[in-house]
Amino acid sequence: MLIVLATSPRVAPGLLSWPAWEALRSATAVLAPAGHPLLPALDEAGIAYRFVGEPDVESASADGTVVWLAEPGDDPPVPAGAKLLRGSADLPGAHLLDLVATMDRLRVECPWDARQTHQSLAPHLLEEPYEALDALESGDEKAFCEELGDVLLQVVFHARVAAERDDGTGYTIDDVADGIVAKLVRRHPHVFGGVTVSGAEEVYRNWDEIKKAEREEKKERAERAGVPAGADGPPSALDGVPFGQPALALAAQLQRRAARAGVPDELAVLEDDPGLTGPGGDIGGELFRLVTKARQAGRDPEMDLRAAARRYRDLVRAWERS
């Protein structure tokens, strides 16, 4: 009988399942292509093998139980009459290693990829998430999955560019992953620590308190290092809100942050506010009040406006067809 032993290229050679090691130890013969990554592990285990380009099922069956080490991969060729044995399996997320390896190769071998910088890639940081959101709203799950891949590519690409710097400011994709893991653990003490919460609302409040403490700690570190505090003054509940996002989403995020910090709702009225200058100031204030209305109703104004825009698009197309 011929056993085709399949292994994952994302798992270190030698990390095999117990049935795989049993098959290798009890086999009449072990066959392998030259250079197979598992060979050093077989040498260490004292398992003999011989090099064969392609196994012959009939000859192998005549020899008893023969194990053929297929090249590492997800779907090795299995000759008719042979048995497939998977010796190692990927952990969740293991295919991210393929993406990192692919990006490394593109950065070296593709002229376009090789010349990209953080600045040249910056527009895609905005475009790709919007394309993913559009796919999500369309209900096409396959398209959404594909667009999420494009979003993920931006993270890997920027990390690969940063890894090439040798001025002390560089970082790798592992540094990016380590950073977000540490942040998630730190901000979820009810999961990774001994904190008990009553529900999602308390998790939300704890999250804000932890972020506030992080901002204070960041300020203290800067002061110890002699770094100027900056023109914005002491830490604020609104620190970290990106002002480059669409204005409607920006207004909603500012109001949510302020409300959680206990800022009075009256500040969001902006009615006849002298701080709003120009002929369109009243329109801006009115839009801001609509955001307040949406927030108080538990709605997301950005999503609601997008829904209205899609409805308008459909009506225009129907009018055009008629």
DAWO-V376686 format. One record per backbone hydrogen bond with DSSP energy under -0.5 kcal/mol. NH is the residue of the N-H (numbers start at 1). CO is the residue of the C=O. E is the energy in kcal/mol with one decimal. If there is no record, write none. Layout:
nh=NH co=CO e=E
nh=NH co=CO e=E
//
This chain:
nh=3 co=1 e=-0.5
nh=3 co=66 e=-3.3
nh=4 co=2 e=-0.5
nh=4 co=83 e=-3.3
nh=5 co=3 e=-0.7
nh=5 co=68 e=-2.8
nh=6 co=4 e=-0.8
nh=6 co=85 e=-2.8
nh=11 co=8 e=-1.3
nh=15 co=12 e=-2.0
nh=16 co=14 e=-1.8
nh=17 co=87 e=-2.5
nh=21 co=17 e=-2.0
nh=22 co=18 e=-2.5
nh=23 co=19 e=-2.3
nh=24 co=20 e=-2.1
nh=25 co=21 e=-2.5
nh=26 co=22 e=-2.2
nh=27 co=23 e=-0.9
nh=28 co=65 e=-2.8
nh=29 co=65 e=-1.2
nh=31 co=67 e=-3.3
nh=32 co=50 e=-1.8
nh=33 co=69 e=-0.7
nh=36 co=33 e=-1.5
nh=39 co=36 e=-1.9
nh=41 co=38 e=-0.5
nh=42 co=38 e=-1.7
nh=43 co=39 e=-2.6
nh=44 co=40 e=-2.2
nh=45 co=41 e=-1.7
nh=46 co=42 e=-0.7
nh=46 co=43 e=-0.9
nh=47 co=42 e=-2.6
nh=48 co=46 e=-0.6
nh=50 co=30 e=-2.2
nh=52 co=32 e=-1.8
nh=57 co=55 e=-0.6
nh=60 co=56 e=-2.7
nh=61 co=57 e=-2.5
nh=62 co=58 e=-1.8
nh=63 co=59 e=-1.1
nh=64 co=61 e=-1.1
nh=66 co=1 e=-3.1
nh=66 co=64 e=-0.7
nh=67 co=29 e=-2.5
nh=68 co=3 e=-3.3
nh=68 co=66 e=-0.5
nh=69 co=31 e=-2.8
nh=69 co=67 e=-0.5
nh=70 co=5 e=-1.4
nh=70 co=68 e=-1.1
nh=73 co=7 e=-2.0
nh=79 co=77 e=-0.6
nh=82 co=79 e=-2.1
nh=83 co=2 e=-2.7
nh=85 co=4 e=-2.8
nh=87 co=6 e=-3.4
nh=87 co=85 e=-0.7
nh=88 co=6 e=-0.8
nh=94 co=91 e=-2.2
nh=96 co=93 e=-1.7
nh=97 co=94 e=-1.8
nh=98 co=95 e=-0.5
nh=99 co=95 e=-1.3
nh=100 co=96 e=-2.3
nh=101 co=97 e=-2.4
nh=102 co=98 e=-2.7
nh=103 co=99 e=-2.6
nh=104 co=100 e=-2.2
nh=105 co=101 e=-2.0
nh=106 co=102 e=-2.5
nh=107 co=103 e=-2.4
nh=108 co=104 e=-0.9
nh=108 co=105 e=-0.6
nh=109 co=105 e=-3.0
nh=110 co=106 e=-2.3
nh=111 co=109 e=-0.6
nh=114 co=110 e=-2.5
nh=115 co=111 e=-1.0
nh=115 co=112 e=-0.7
nh=116 co=113 e=-1.0
nh=121 co=117 e=-1.9
nh=122 co=118 e=-0.9
nh=124 co=121 e=-1.3
nh=125 co=121 e=-0.7
nh=125 co=122 e=-1.4
nh=126 co=122 e=-0.6
nh=126 co=123 e=-1.0
nh=127 co=123 e=-2.3
nh=128 co=124 e=-2.1
nh=130 co=126 e=-1.3
nh=131 co=127 e=-2.1
nh=132 co=128 e=-2.2
nh=133 co=129 e=-2.4
nh=134 co=130 e=-2.3
nh=135 co=131 e=-2.0
nh=136 co=132 e=-2.3
nh=137 co=133 e=-2.4
nh=138 co=134 e=-1.4
nh=139 co=135 e=-0.7
nh=139 co=136 e=-1.0
nh=140 co=135 e=-1.0
nh=141 co=139 e=-1.1
nh=144 co=140 e=-2.2
nh=145 co=141 e=-2.4
nh=146 co=142 e=-2.0
nh=147 co=143 e=-2.5
nh=148 co=144 e=-2.2
nh=149 co=145 e=-1.4
nh=150 co=146 e=-1.3
nh=151 co=147 e=-1.9
nh=152 co=148 e=-2.6
nh=153 co=149 e=-2.1
nh=154 co=150 e=-1.1
nh=155 co=151 e=-1.1
nh=156 co=152 e=-2.0
nh=157 co=153 e=-3.1
nh=158 co=154 e=-2.4
nh=159 co=155 e=-2.1
nh=160 co=156 e=-2.1
nh=161 co=157 e=-2.2
nh=162 co=158 e=-2.4
nh=163 co=159 e=-1.9
nh=164 co=160 e=-0.6
nh=164 co=161 e=-1.0
nh=165 co=162 e=-1.6
nh=176 co=172 e=-1.9
nh=177 co=173 e=-2.4
nh=178 co=174 e=-3.0
nh=179 co=175 e=-2.3
nh=180 co=176 e=-1.9
nh=181 co=177 e=-2.4
nh=182 co=178 e=-2.5
nh=183 co=179 e=-2.0
nh=184 co=180 e=-2.5
nh=185 co=181 e=-2.5
nh=186 co=182 e=-2.4
nh=187 co=183 e=-2.2
nh=188 co=185 e=-0.9
nh=191 co=188 e=-1.9
nh=192 co=188 e=-2.6
nh=193 co=189 e=-1.3
nh=195 co=189 e=-1.3
nh=203 co=199 e=-1.6
nh=204 co=200 e=-2.2
nh=205 co=201 e=-2.1
nh=206 co=202 e=-2.7
nh=207 co=203 e=-2.3
nh=208 co=204 e=-1.8
nh=209 co=205 e=-2.1
nh=210 co=206 e=-2.6
nh=211 co=207 e=-2.3
nh=212 co=208 e=-2.3
nh=213 co=209 e=-2.2
nh=214 co=210 e=-2.2
nh=215 co=211 e=-2.3
nh=216 co=212 e=-2.1
nh=217 co=213 e=-2.5
nh=218 co=214 e=-2.5
nh=219 co=215 e=-2.2
nh=220 co=216 e=-2.3
nh=221 co=217 e=-2.4
nh=222 co=218 e=-2.1
nh=223 co=219 e=-2.3
nh=224 co=220 e=-2.5
nh=225 co=221 e=-1.9
nh=226 co=223 e=-1.0
nh=227 co=222 e=-3.1
nh=233 co=230 e=-0.8
nh=239 co=236 e=-1.6
nh=241 co=238 e=-1.8
nh=242 co=240 e=-0.6
nh=243 co=241 e=-0.5
nh=245 co=242 e=-1.0
nh=250 co=246 e=-2.6
nh=251 co=247 e=-2.7
nh=252 co=248 e=-2.0
nh=253 co=249 e=-2.4
nh=254 co=250 e=-2.6
nh=255 co=251 e=-2.2
nh=256 co=252 e=-2.4
nh=257 co=253 e=-2.5
nh=258 co=254 e=-2.5
nh=259 co=255 e=-2.7
nh=260 co=256 e=-2.1
nh=261 co=257 e=-1.3
nh=262 co=259 e=-1.3
nh=263 co=258 e=-2.7
nh=267 co=264 e=-1.4
nh=268 co=265 e=-1.9
nh=269 co=266 e=-1.6
nh=272 co=270 e=-0.6
nh=273 co=270 e=-0.6
nh=274 co=272 e=-0.5
nh=276 co=273 e=-1.8
nh=277 co=275 e=-0.8
nh=281 co=278 e=-1.6
nh=284 co=280 e=-2.2
nh=285 co=281 e=-2.3
nh=286 co=282 e=-2.0
nh=287 co=283 e=-2.6
nh=288 co=284 e=-2.2
nh=289 co=285 e=-2.0
nh=290 co=286 e=-1.9
nh=291 co=287 e=-1.9
nh=292 co=288 e=-1.7
nh=293 co=289 e=-2.3
nh=294 co=290 e=-2.5
nh=295 co=291 e=-2.6
nh=296 co=292 e=-2.5
nh=297 co=293 e=-1.3
nh=298 co=295 e=-1.6
nh=299 co=294 e=-3.2
nh=301 co=299 e=-0.7
nh=304 co=300 e=-2.5
nh=305 co=301 e=-2.5
nh=306 co=302 e=-2.1
nh=307 co=303 e=-2.3
nh=308 co=304 e=-2.2
nh=309 co=305 e=-2.5
nh=310 co=306 e=-2.4
nh=311 co=307 e=-2.2
nh=312 co=308 e=-2.4
nh=313 co=309 e=-2.4
nh=314 co=310 e=-2.3
nh=315 co=311 e=-2.1
nh=316 co=312 e=-2.6
nh=317 co=313 e=-2.4
nh=318 co=314 e=-2.3
nh=319 co=315 e=-2.3
nh=320 co=316 e=-2.5
nh=321 co=317 e=-2.2
nh=322 co=318 e=-1.6
//
